[in-house]
Amino acid sequence: MISSVKNNQIRVLEKILHGIMITDMQGLIIYSNNANAKIFGYSISDIRGMSIQTLYSEKDEMTVSNIMNKVIKNNPVHMRWSGIQKNSERVWLEIRANRLTGENGEPDSCIISLHKIDSVKYKELKLKKNKAFAETILDATADAIISVDTKGEIIQSNNTAVQLFGYSSDELNKLNIKKLLPFSDAGDAIPGLNDTQKSKNFPRVKETKAVKKNGETFPVELSLNEVTWDGSKMYVAVLKNLAERRKLEKQILQIGDKERKRIGSELHDNLGQLLTGIRLQTEIVARKLKVRDMPGSAEIEEIVRLLKDADEHTRLIAQGMVATDLENKGLYTAVENLCKKLEKLSGINFSFSYPEKLHIKDKDMSLNIFRIIQEAVNNALKYSHAENISVELTSNPHLTLKIEDDGDGFDYNDESNYGSGIPIMNYRANILGGEFKIDRTGENRTAVKCEFPNLTERSQN
């Protein structure tokens, strides 16, 4: 009989439904209740005297000797273990072990309780498998996926994000997303989405600028979604690298600008000269008819007037397409002349301001900024019924272009209200690494605004 366990205690152990066994300090089983024998598929007589090592896998995290050492030191053990049944099948068990002392007060045995947790373990393994599957999919995704908490601190990122930004996984997961998205309100909006009003106003998909570990900036499309995980709110940002798309768009715009220049030259050099020649010949005919007082002279004079208007209109179109002032005199002179010309033709007040210290020499930059201004003021002239239009370039802290008018305005969130002009302005701003916005100001003016982060250094002397 086991010296440290009384008979009445043995009878209680027999009634317990989960497994109970007692071993000596060397791990030999000296007692097993019926439930314990059934777990392993042995009879009680077979299991008694057996080494506990026979029942447990050597692959488990804690060996039998380790368990016995902890128990001898009076350190209770609570763990999960893979048991080996009589038929060599494995069974997942949750065990608790503690020491028993004899009448002399010295530890003389170990009592172990255990019950099967196969269903629990199966669910855990399934969860791990599903998690591994999800992580594999995330890492195989071409877009960068980053999850952040309500403060913008990065919780997790996939392999694409690691490769895209140039950080190690550990480095990236210690950052705030503002470090990656510093140039726009996107980074600020993520932690600010706790605010219901900001949550409604922030676009779920937008284009912005991102920054790599080496300081290189590049365009991205940011898709932002709020999720709840394990009772906590978090945000999942999907970032699509737009660098290659921007290169293609730039090439397309360059092709378009070259074609525009070619057509403008054709209009000026060929059609314009042809109209001038026809007008001059018609003027001669008109004078002869008038001198001879012949019928039809008035009609010929009207034709001369129409030809003159067509000639002037053709030359205006050609000048707008070729942008001769831009090539010969630079951006500021070209914009000033454009404003003066449009003011004279329309009767609307134009103003243009720019910092004298800023000298933009980059031809692509100058051309795209000029085309944005040209498109914006033409739209204002056509649709806004404005009385005043202002064009402003500033460089504090980044190069910023703003075109404002005091006209009627329009719903710029409804794409049916505009044609290709606004998307093209947006593309031109984006290929320069900028952000394009249309808004209604507090003074009830429509503002077209382009911000170009880190562009000032490139544009100055």
C-alpha positions as CSV (number, residue, x, y, z in Angstrom):
1,M,0.0,0.0,0.0
2,I,1.2,3.5,-0.8
3,S,2.4,5.0,2.5
4,S,1.5,8.6,1.7
5,V,-2.1,7.8,0.5
6,K,-4.7,6.4,2.9
7,N,-7.3,3.8,1.9
8,N,-10.2,6.2,2.0
9,Q,-8.3,8.5,-0.3
10,I,-7.7,5.6,-2.7
11,R,-11.4,5.0,-2.8
12,V,-12.0,8.7,-3.8
13,L,-9.4,8.5,-6.5
14,E,-11.2,5.5,-8.0
15,K,-14.3,7.6,-8.4
16,I,-12.7,10.4,-10.2
17,L,-13.5,10.5,-13.9
18,H,-10.2,11.8,-15.2
19,G,-6.9,9.8,-15.0
20,I,-5.0,9.6,-11.8
21,M,-1.7,7.8,-11.3
22,I,1.0,7.8,-8.6
23,T,4.7,7.0,-9.3
24,D,7.7,6.6,-7.1
25,M,10.5,9.2,-7.4
26,Q,12.1,7.1,-10.2
27,G,8.9,7.3,-12.4
28,L,7.6,3.7,-11.8
29,I,3.8,3.6,-11.7
30,I,2.7,2.3,-8.3
31,Y,-1.0,3.3,-8.6
32,S,-3.5,4.0,-11.5
33,N,-7.2,4.5,-11.3
34,N,-9.4,2.9,-13.9
35,A,-9.9,6.2,-15.9
36,N,-6.1,6.5,-16.3
37,A,-5.7,2.9,-17.5
38,K,-8.5,3.4,-20.1
39,I,-6.8,6.5,-21.5
40,F,-3.8,4.5,-22.4
41,G,-5.6,1.3,-23.3
42,Y,-4.1,-0.9,-20.6
43,S,-5.6,-2.9,-17.7
44,I,-4.9,-1.6,-14.2
45,S,-2.7,-4.7,-13.5
46,D,-0.7,-4.1,-16.7
47,I,-0.1,-0.4,-16.1
48,R,1.1,-0.8,-12.5
49,G,4.8,-1.2,-12.3
50,M,5.3,0.3,-15.7
51,S,7.7,3.2,-16.2
52,I,5.9,6.4,-16.9
53,Q,8.5,7.0,-19.7
54,T,6.7,4.2,-21.7
55,L,3.5,6.4,-21.8
56,Y,5.0,9.6,-23.0
57,S,6.7,10.8,-26.2
58,E,10.4,11.7,-26.1
59,K,9.5,14.6,-28.5
60,D,7.6,16.5,-25.9
61,E,8.9,19.8,-24.5
62,M,9.6,18.3,-21.0
63,T,11.1,14.9,-20.3
64,V,10.1,12.6,-17.5
65,S,13.3,13.3,-15.6
66,N,12.7,17.0,-15.8
67,I,9.2,16.6,-14.5
68,M,10.4,14.5,-11.6
69,N,13.1,17.0,-10.8
70,K,10.6,19.8,-10.6
71,V,8.3,17.8,-8.5
72,I,11.1,16.8,-6.0
73,K,11.8,20.6,-5.6
74,N,8.1,21.0,-4.8
75,N,7.4,22.9,-8.1
76,P,4.0,21.9,-9.4
77,V,3.9,21.0,-13.1
78,H,1.0,22.0,-15.4
79,M,1.5,21.2,-19.1
80,R,0.3,19.5,-22.2
81,W,1.8,16.2,-23.3
82,S,1.5,13.7,-26.1
83,G,0.8,10.3,-24.6
84,I,1.4,7.0,-26.2
85,Q,-1.4,4.4,-26.0
86,K,-1.0,0.6,-26.0
87,N,-1.8,0.5,-29.7
88,S,1.0,3.1,-30.3
89,E,-1.5,5.8,-31.1
90,R,-0.9,9.2,-29.7
91,V,-3.3,11.0,-27.4
92,W,-3.1,14.7,-26.3
93,L,-3.3,15.2,-22.6
94,E,-3.3,18.0,-20.1
95,I,-1.4,17.0,-17.0
96,R,-0.8,18.3,-13.5
97,A,1.9,16.8,-11.3
98,N,2.9,17.4,-7.7
99,R,4.8,15.5,-5.0
100,L,3.6,13.5,-2.1
101,T,5.5,13.1,1.2
102,G,5.7,10.1,3.4
103,E,5.4,9.9,7.2
104,N,8.9,11.1,7.7
105,G,8.2,14.3,5.7
106,E,10.4,13.4,2.8
107,P,9.0,13.2,-0.8
108,D,8.4,9.6,-1.7
109,S,6.0,9.7,-4.6
110,C,4.5,11.9,-7.4
111,I,0.7,12.2,-8.1
112,I,-0.3,13.0,-11.7
113,S,-3.8,13.9,-12.9
114,L,-4.5,14.0,-16.6
115,H,-7.4,14.2,-19.0
116,K,-7.7,14.0,-22.8
117,I,-7.8,17.2,-24.8
118,D,-7.8,15.8,-28.3
119,S,-10.7,18.1,-29.5
120,V,-9.0,21.2,-28.0
121,K,-5.6,20.3,-29.5
122,Y,-7.3,19.6,-32.9
123,K,-8.8,23.1,-32.9
124,E,-5.5,24.6,-32.0
125,L,-3.7,22.8,-34.8
126,K,-6.4,23.9,-37.2
127,L,-6.1,27.5,-36.1
128,K,-2.3,27.3,-36.5
129,K,-2.8,25.8,-39.9
130,N,-5.3,28.5,-40.9
131,K,-3.0,31.2,-39.6
132,A,-0.1,29.8,-41.5
133,F,-2.2,29.6,-44.6
134,A,-3.3,33.2,-44.2
135,E,0.2,34.4,-43.6
136,T,1.4,32.5,-46.7
137,I,-1.3,34.2,-48.8
138,L,-0.4,37.6,-47.4
139,D,3.3,37.1,-48.0
140,A,2.5,36.0,-51.6
141,T,0.4,39.1,-52.2
142,A,2.0,41.6,-54.6
143,D,0.8,44.6,-52.5
144,A,2.2,45.7,-49.2
145,I,-0.2,44.9,-46.3
146,I,0.4,46.6,-43.0
147,S,-1.8,46.5,-39.9
148,V,-1.7,49.3,-37.3
149,D,-3.3,50.0,-34.0
150,T,-5.4,53.2,-33.2
151,K,-2.2,55.1,-32.6
152,G,-0.7,54.2,-35.9
153,E,1.9,51.8,-34.5
154,I,2.6,49.0,-36.9
155,I,1.4,45.6,-35.6
156,Q,2.3,43.3,-38.5
157,S,3.5,43.6,-42.1
158,N,3.8,41.1,-44.9
159,N,7.0,40.3,-46.9
160,T,6.0,42.7,-49.7
161,A,6.0,45.6,-47.3
162,V,9.4,44.6,-45.9
163,Q,10.9,44.4,-49.5
164,L,9.1,47.6,-50.6
165,F,10.3,49.8,-47.8
166,G,13.7,48.3,-47.3
167,Y,13.4,47.6,-43.6
168,S,13.8,44.2,-41.9
169,S,10.6,42.7,-40.5
170,D,11.6,43.6,-36.9
171,E,12.5,47.1,-37.9
172,L,9.3,47.7,-39.7
173,N,7.1,46.4,-36.9
174,K,8.6,48.9,-34.5
175,L,7.7,52.0,-36.6
176,N,4.6,54.3,-36.7
177,I,3.0,54.4,-40.1
178,K,3.6,58.2,-40.2
179,K,7.3,57.3,-40.8
180,L,6.2,55.6,-44.0
181,L,3.6,58.2,-45.0
182,P,4.9,61.6,-43.9
183,F,3.9,63.8,-46.8
184,S,0.1,63.7,-46.6
185,D,-2.9,63.5,-44.2
186,A,-3.0,59.7,-44.8
187,G,-0.6,59.0,-41.9
188,D,-2.4,61.4,-39.6
189,A,-5.8,60.0,-40.6
190,I,-5.1,56.5,-39.5
191,P,-5.0,57.1,-35.7
192,G,-7.5,59.9,-36.2
193,L,-10.1,57.4,-37.5
194,N,-11.3,57.0,-33.9
195,D,-13.0,60.3,-34.6
196,T,-16.3,59.5,-36.4
197,Q,-16.2,62.7,-38.4
198,K,-12.7,62.1,-39.7
199,S,-13.6,58.5,-40.4
200,K,-16.4,59.6,-42.7
201,N,-14.3,62.2,-44.5
202,F,-11.1,60.3,-45.1
203,P,-11.1,58.5,-48.5
204,R,-10.8,54.8,-48.1
205,V,-8.7,54.7,-51.3
206,K,-6.3,57.5,-52.2
207,E,-3.0,58.2,-53.8
208,T,-0.1,59.5,-51.7
209,K,3.6,59.4,-51.2
210,A,5.6,56.9,-49.2
211,V,9.2,56.9,-48.0
212,K,11.7,54.0,-48.0
213,K,14.3,53.4,-45.3
214,N,17.0,55.1,-47.5
215,G,14.8,58.2,-47.8
216,E,13.6,57.6,-51.4
217,T,10.0,58.7,-52.0
218,F,7.7,56.9,-54.3
219,P,4.0,57.0,-55.2
220,V,1.5,54.6,-53.7
221,E,-2.2,53.9,-53.8
222,L,-3.4,53.5,-50.2
223,S,-6.5,51.5,-49.3
224,L,-7.5,51.8,-45.7
225,N,-10.0,49.7,-43.8
226,E,-11.0,49.5,-40.2
227,V,-11.4,46.1,-38.6
228,T,-12.0,44.6,-35.2
229,W,-9.8,41.8,-34.0
230,D,-10.1,40.0,-30.7
231,G,-12.2,42.9,-29.4
232,S,-9.7,45.6,-30.4
233,K,-10.0,48.1,-33.2
234,M,-7.2,48.2,-35.8
235,Y,-6.6,49.4,-39.3
236,V,-5.3,47.5,-42.3
237,A,-3.5,49.5,-45.0
238,V,-2.9,48.0,-48.4
239,L,-0.2,49.9,-50.4
240,K,0.1,49.5,-54.1
241,N,3.4,50.7,-55.6
242,L,2.6,53.1,-58.4
243,A,6.2,53.8,-59.5
244,E,6.0,51.8,-62.7
245,R,2.5,53.1,-63.5
246,R,3.8,56.7,-63.1
247,K,6.6,56.0,-65.6
248,L,4.1,54.7,-68.1
249,E,1.8,57.7,-67.6
250,K,4.8,60.1,-67.9
251,Q,5.8,58.4,-71.2
252,I,2.2,58.7,-72.4
253,L,2.0,62.4,-71.5
254,Q,5.4,63.0,-73.1
255,I,4.1,61.4,-76.3
256,G,0.9,63.5,-76.1
257,D,2.9,66.7,-75.5
258,K,5.2,65.9,-78.5
259,E,2.1,65.3,-80.6
260,R,0.5,68.4,-79.4
261,K,3.6,70.4,-80.3
262,R,3.7,68.8,-83.8
263,I,0.0,69.6,-84.4
264,G,0.6,73.1,-83.1
265,S,3.5,73.6,-85.5
266,E,1.4,72.3,-88.4
267,L,-1.4,74.7,-87.5
268,H,0.9,77.7,-87.2
269,D,3.2,76.9,-90.1
270,N,0.8,75.4,-92.6
271,L,-2.8,76.1,-91.9
272,G,-2.1,79.5,-90.4
273,Q,0.0,80.6,-93.4
274,L,-2.6,79.2,-95.8
275,L,-5.4,81.1,-94.0
276,T,-3.3,84.3,-94.1
277,G,-2.7,83.8,-97.8
278,I,-6.4,83.3,-98.6
279,R,-7.3,86.3,-96.4
280,L,-4.8,88.5,-98.3
281,Q,-6.0,87.4,-101.7
282,T,-9.6,87.9,-100.6
283,E,-8.8,91.4,-99.4
284,I,-7.5,92.3,-102.8
285,V,-10.6,91.0,-104.5
286,A,-12.8,92.9,-102.0
287,R,-10.9,96.2,-102.7
288,K,-11.3,95.7,-106.5
289,L,-15.0,95.0,-106.2
290,K,-15.5,98.0,-104.0
291,V,-13.5,100.4,-106.3
292,R,-15.6,99.3,-109.2
293,D,-18.7,99.4,-107.2
294,M,-19.6,95.9,-108.2
295,P,-22.2,93.8,-106.4
296,G,-21.0,91.3,-103.8
297,S,-18.3,93.5,-102.3
298,A,-19.9,93.7,-98.9
299,E,-20.2,89.9,-98.8
300,I,-16.5,89.5,-99.8
301,E,-15.6,91.9,-97.0
302,E,-17.5,89.8,-94.5
303,I,-15.6,86.7,-95.8
304,V,-12.3,88.6,-95.2
305,R,-13.4,89.4,-91.6
306,L,-14.2,85.7,-91.0
307,L,-10.9,84.6,-92.5
308,K,-9.1,87.0,-90.2
309,D,-10.9,85.7,-87.2
310,A,-10.2,82.1,-88.3
311,D,-6.5,83.0,-88.8
312,E,-6.2,84.6,-85.4
313,H,-8.0,81.7,-83.7
314,T,-5.8,79.2,-85.4
315,R,-2.7,81.0,-84.2
316,L,-4.0,81.2,-80.6
317,I,-4.6,77.4,-80.7
318,A,-1.2,76.8,-82.1
319,Q,0.5,79.0,-79.5
320,G,-1.4,77.2,-76.7
321,M,-0.3,73.8,-78.1
322,V,3.3,74.7,-78.7
323,A,3.8,76.9,-75.6
324,T,6.5,78.9,-77.4
325,D,6.8,81.4,-74.5
326,L,7.5,78.4,-72.1
327,E,10.4,77.2,-74.3
328,N,11.9,80.6,-75.0
329,K,11.3,82.6,-71.9
330,G,10.6,80.1,-69.1
331,L,7.6,79.2,-66.9
332,Y,6.9,82.5,-65.2
333,T,6.9,84.6,-68.3
334,A,4.7,81.9,-70.1
335,V,2.2,82.0,-67.2
336,E,2.2,85.8,-67.1
337,N,1.6,86.0,-70.8
338,L,-1.2,83.4,-70.6
339,C,-2.9,85.3,-67.9
340,K,-2.6,88.6,-69.8
341,K,-3.9,87.1,-73.0
342,L,-6.9,85.4,-71.3
343,E,-7.7,88.6,-69.3
344,K,-7.8,90.6,-72.6
345,L,-10.0,88.0,-74.3
346,S,-12.4,87.3,-71.5
347,G,-12.5,90.6,-69.5
348,I,-11.9,88.6,-66.3
349,N,-9.3,89.8,-63.8
350,F,-6.2,87.6,-63.6
351,S,-3.4,87.7,-61.1
352,F,-0.2,85.6,-60.9
353,S,2.3,85.5,-58.0
354,Y,5.5,83.5,-57.4
355,P,8.6,83.7,-55.2
356,E,11.4,85.5,-57.0
357,K,14.0,83.2,-55.5
358,L,12.5,80.1,-57.0
359,H,13.8,79.3,-60.5
360,I,12.4,76.2,-62.1
361,K,14.7,74.9,-64.8
362,D,13.5,71.4,-65.1
363,K,11.7,71.3,-68.5
364,D,9.3,68.4,-67.6
365,M,8.4,70.1,-64.4
366,S,7.8,73.5,-66.1
367,L,5.8,72.0,-68.9
368,N,3.5,69.9,-66.6
369,I,3.0,72.9,-64.2
370,F,2.1,75.1,-67.1
371,R,-0.3,72.6,-68.6
372,I,-2.0,72.2,-65.2
373,I,-2.4,76.0,-64.9
374,Q,-3.6,76.2,-68.5
375,E,-6.3,73.5,-68.0
376,A,-7.4,74.9,-64.6
377,V,-7.9,78.5,-65.9
378,N,-9.6,77.3,-69.1
379,N,-12.0,75.3,-67.0
380,A,-12.7,78.3,-64.8
381,L,-13.3,80.5,-67.9
382,K,-15.7,77.9,-69.4
383,Y,-17.8,76.8,-66.5
384,S,-17.4,78.9,-63.3
385,H,-18.7,82.4,-64.4
386,A,-15.9,83.8,-62.3
387,E,-14.9,87.5,-62.1
388,N,-11.5,86.9,-60.7
389,I,-8.9,84.1,-61.2
390,S,-5.6,83.9,-59.3
391,V,-2.6,81.7,-59.9
392,E,0.0,81.3,-57.1
393,L,3.2,79.4,-56.8
394,T,4.9,79.1,-53.3
395,S,7.8,77.1,-51.9
396,N,7.2,76.9,-48.1
397,P,8.0,74.2,-47.2
398,H,7.2,72.4,-50.5
399,L,6.5,73.7,-54.0
400,T,2.8,74.4,-54.1
401,L,0.6,75.5,-57.0
402,K,-2.8,77.0,-56.3
403,I,-5.4,78.3,-58.8
404,E,-8.5,79.9,-57.3
405,D,-11.6,81.5,-58.8
406,D,-14.7,83.2,-57.3
407,G,-17.1,81.4,-59.6
408,D,-20.1,79.2,-59.1
409,G,-18.1,76.0,-58.3
410,F,-19.2,72.5,-58.9
411,D,-19.5,69.1,-57.2
412,Y,-15.9,67.9,-57.7
413,N,-16.8,64.6,-56.0
414,D,-19.1,63.7,-58.9
415,E,-17.0,62.6,-61.8
416,S,-19.9,63.1,-64.2
417,N,-19.4,66.8,-63.8
418,Y,-16.1,66.9,-65.6
419,G,-14.4,65.4,-68.6
420,S,-10.8,64.4,-69.1
421,G,-9.3,67.7,-67.9
422,I,-9.3,67.0,-64.2
423,P,-7.9,63.4,-64.5
424,I,-5.1,64.7,-66.8
425,M,-4.2,67.5,-64.3
426,N,-4.2,64.8,-61.6
427,Y,-1.8,62.6,-63.7
428,R,0.5,65.5,-64.4
429,A,0.7,66.3,-60.7
430,N,1.3,62.7,-59.8
431,I,4.1,62.1,-62.3
432,L,5.9,65.0,-60.6
433,G,5.4,63.2,-57.3
434,G,2.7,65.6,-56.2
435,E,-0.8,65.5,-54.8
436,F,-3.8,67.1,-56.7
437,K,-6.8,68.4,-54.9
438,I,-9.9,70.4,-55.7
439,D,-11.7,72.1,-52.8
440,R,-14.1,74.9,-51.9
441,T,-12.4,77.5,-49.6
442,G,-13.8,79.3,-46.6
443,E,-14.1,82.4,-48.9
444,N,-16.4,80.4,-51.2
445,R,-13.8,80.1,-53.9
446,T,-13.0,77.0,-55.9
447,A,-9.3,76.1,-55.4
448,V,-7.2,73.7,-57.5
449,K,-4.2,72.8,-55.4
450,C,-1.0,70.8,-56.2
451,E,1.6,70.0,-53.6
452,F,5.0,68.6,-54.7
453,P,6.9,67.2,-51.7
454,N,10.7,67.3,-51.9
455,L,10.5,69.0,-55.3
456,T,11.8,72.4,-54.4
457,E,15.5,71.3,-54.1
458,R,15.3,69.8,-57.5
459,S,13.8,73.0,-59.0
460,Q,16.1,75.6,-57.5
461,N,19.4,76.9,-58.7
